[in-house]
């Protein structure tokens, strides 16, 4: 673990993992920190955070690198290729050291679906710049990542509007 930069994980089945990470991004931007957000799964939907990101173009690098939700994949081989390319991009971004905060949104799914190994991720984190904070989001955070992280928060679903037939709402879920 780095002396200054923290490794943080937001995991669990509840909603709010990406939202919590983006809250940290907003806080960091307020302090003038350069921030990178790399989204591994989200694909073609239009998310509100993409519009917000344009307002911080001088400090915020926002990269949507996925093809959509892999558990509904129409081409798993292509998803794996895209995921590996996104992981390589994330590794290069971290090692470049330009950002004070890097958010790896939905990275845990790449491990869960055997696209990237937990050891690859940990090896990279051991080499990250000491002052860099890294946030990982997604369900199924593995034991190695949890052990390595400085902060782990598990989001637990207690109640969700979807259970009452309410569809995802603009400005709330996307």
C-alpha positions as CSV (number, residue, x, y, z in Angstrom):
1,X,0.0,0.0,0.0
2,X,1.2,3.5,-0.8
3,X,2.1,5.9,2.0
4,X,-0.1,8.8,0.7
5,X,-2.4,7.5,-2.0
6,X,-5.2,5.3,-0.9
7,X,-6.7,2.3,-2.7
8,X,-10.5,2.3,-2.2
9,X,-13.2,-0.2,-3.2
10,X,-16.9,0.3,-3.5
11,X,-18.5,-3.2,-3.9
12,X,-21.6,-5.1,-3.1
13,X,-25.0,-5.7,-4.7
14,X,-26.5,-2.4,-3.7
15,X,-26.7,0.7,-5.9
16,X,-24.4,3.7,-5.5
17,X,-20.9,2.3,-6.2
18,X,-20.3,4.5,-9.3
19,X,-22.1,7.4,-7.7
20,X,-19.8,7.2,-4.6
21,X,-16.7,7.1,-6.8
22,X,-18.0,10.1,-8.9
23,X,-18.6,12.0,-5.6
24,X,-14.9,11.5,-4.8
25,X,-14.1,12.7,-8.3
26,X,-16.2,15.9,-7.8
27,X,-14.5,16.5,-4.4
28,X,-11.0,16.0,-6.0
29,X,-11.8,18.3,-8.9
30,X,-12.8,20.9,-6.3
31,X,-9.2,20.8,-5.0
32,X,-7.8,21.1,-8.5
33,X,-6.7,17.5,-8.8
34,X,-6.4,15.9,-12.2
35,X,-8.8,12.9,-12.3
36,X,-9.2,10.0,-14.7
37,X,-12.4,7.9,-14.8
38,X,-12.2,4.7,-16.8
39,X,-15.4,2.8,-17.2
40,X,-14.9,-0.8,-18.2
41,X,-18.5,-2.1,-18.8
42,X,-20.7,0.8,-19.6
43,X,-21.2,1.2,-23.3
44,X,-23.7,2.9,-25.6
45,X,-26.1,4.4,-23.1
46,X,-26.0,8.2,-22.6
47,X,-25.1,8.8,-19.0
48,X,-25.5,12.1,-17.2
49,X,-21.9,12.0,-16.0
50,X,-20.7,12.2,-19.5
51,X,-22.3,15.7,-19.9
52,X,-20.9,16.7,-16.5
53,X,-17.4,15.6,-17.5
54,X,-17.4,18.1,-20.4
55,X,-17.6,20.9,-17.8
56,X,-14.3,19.8,-16.2
57,X,-12.4,19.0,-19.4
58,X,-9.3,20.8,-18.2
59,X,-8.9,18.4,-15.2
60,X,-11.1,15.4,-15.9
61,X,-10.3,12.6,-18.4
62,X,-13.4,10.5,-18.8
63,X,-13.2,7.2,-20.8
64,X,-16.1,4.9,-21.5
65,X,-14.3,1.8,-22.8
66,X,-16.9,-1.1,-22.6
67,X,-19.4,-2.5,-25.0
68,X,-22.2,-2.8,-22.5
69,X,-23.1,-5.3,-19.8
70,X,-21.2,-8.6,-20.5
71,X,-23.7,-10.9,-18.9
72,X,-25.9,-10.0,-21.8
73,X,-23.1,-10.2,-24.4
74,X,-23.7,-10.9,-28.0
75,X,-20.0,-11.6,-28.6
76,X,-18.0,-12.6,-25.5
77,X,-14.7,-12.9,-27.4
78,X,-15.1,-9.2,-28.5
79,X,-15.9,-8.2,-25.0
80,X,-12.8,-9.8,-23.7
81,X,-10.7,-8.1,-26.3
82,X,-12.2,-4.7,-25.5
83,X,-11.8,-5.4,-21.8
84,X,-8.1,-6.3,-22.2
85,X,-7.5,-3.1,-24.2
86,X,-9.3,-1.1,-21.6
87,X,-7.2,-2.7,-18.9
88,X,-4.0,-1.9,-20.8
89,X,-5.2,1.7,-21.2
90,X,-5.9,1.9,-17.4
91,X,-2.4,0.5,-16.6
92,X,-0.7,3.0,-18.9
93,X,-2.8,5.8,-17.3
94,X,-1.8,4.8,-13.8
95,X,1.8,4.4,-14.6
96,X,1.9,7.8,-16.5
97,X,1.3,9.4,-13.1
98,X,-0.6,12.4,-14.5
99,X,-3.7,12.0,-12.3
100,X,-4.0,12.4,-8.6
101,X,-7.2,10.2,-8.6
102,X,-8.0,7.3,-10.9
103,X,-11.4,5.7,-10.8
104,X,-11.6,2.2,-12.3
105,X,-15.4,1.9,-12.6
106,X,-16.7,-1.7,-12.8
107,X,-13.2,-3.2,-12.8
108,X,-14.3,-6.0,-10.6
109,X,-16.4,-7.5,-13.4
110,X,-13.2,-8.1,-15.5
111,X,-11.8,-10.3,-12.7
112,X,-15.2,-12.0,-12.1
113,X,-15.5,-12.9,-15.8
114,X,-11.8,-14.0,-16.1
115,X,-10.8,-11.2,-18.4
116,X,-8.1,-9.8,-16.1
117,X,-6.6,-11.5,-13.1
118,X,-6.6,-10.1,-9.6
119,X,-2.8,-10.6,-9.5
120,X,-2.4,-8.4,-12.6
121,X,-4.3,-5.6,-10.9
122,X,-2.4,-6.0,-7.6
123,X,0.9,-6.0,-9.4
124,X,0.0,-2.7,-11.1
125,X,-1.2,-1.1,-7.8
126,X,2.1,-2.0,-6.2
127,X,3.8,0.1,-8.9
128,X,1.4,3.1,-8.9
129,X,2.8,6.5,-8.0
130,X,2.7,6.9,-4.2
131,X,0.6,10.0,-4.2
132,X,-2.1,8.6,-6.5
133,X,-5.5,7.5,-5.1
134,X,-7.3,4.7,-6.9
135,X,-10.9,3.7,-6.7
136,X,-12.3,0.4,-7.9
137,X,-16.1,-0.1,-8.2
138,X,-18.2,-3.2,-9.0
139,X,-19.8,-6.3,-7.5
140,X,-17.7,-9.3,-6.5
141,X,-14.6,-7.6,-5.3
142,X,-12.1,-10.5,-4.7
143,X,-10.3,-11.3,-1.5
144,X,-6.9,-10.2,-2.7
145,X,-8.2,-6.7,-3.7
146,X,-10.1,-6.4,-0.4
147,X,-7.0,-7.3,1.5
148,X,-4.9,-4.8,-0.4
149,X,-7.3,-1.9,-0.3
150,X,-7.1,0.8,2.4
151,X,-10.9,1.3,2.4
152,X,-13.6,-1.1,1.4
153,X,-17.3,-0.2,1.4
154,X,-19.9,-2.8,0.6
155,X,-23.2,-1.4,-0.7
156,X,-26.1,-3.5,0.5
157,X,-29.4,-3.4,-1.3
158,X,-32.3,-3.0,1.2
159,X,-34.9,-1.7,-1.1
160,X,-34.9,-0.7,-4.8
161,X,-37.6,1.0,-6.9
162,X,-37.1,-1.7,-9.6
163,X,-38.7,-4.2,-7.2
164,X,-41.9,-2.1,-7.5
165,X,-41.6,-2.0,-11.3
166,X,-40.0,1.5,-11.5
167,X,-37.5,1.6,-14.4
168,X,-34.1,3.3,-14.3
169,X,-34.6,7.1,-14.2
170,X,-32.6,9.8,-16.0
171,X,-30.6,11.8,-13.5
172,X,-30.7,9.0,-10.9
173,X,-29.4,5.8,-12.4
174,X,-27.9,7.3,-15.5
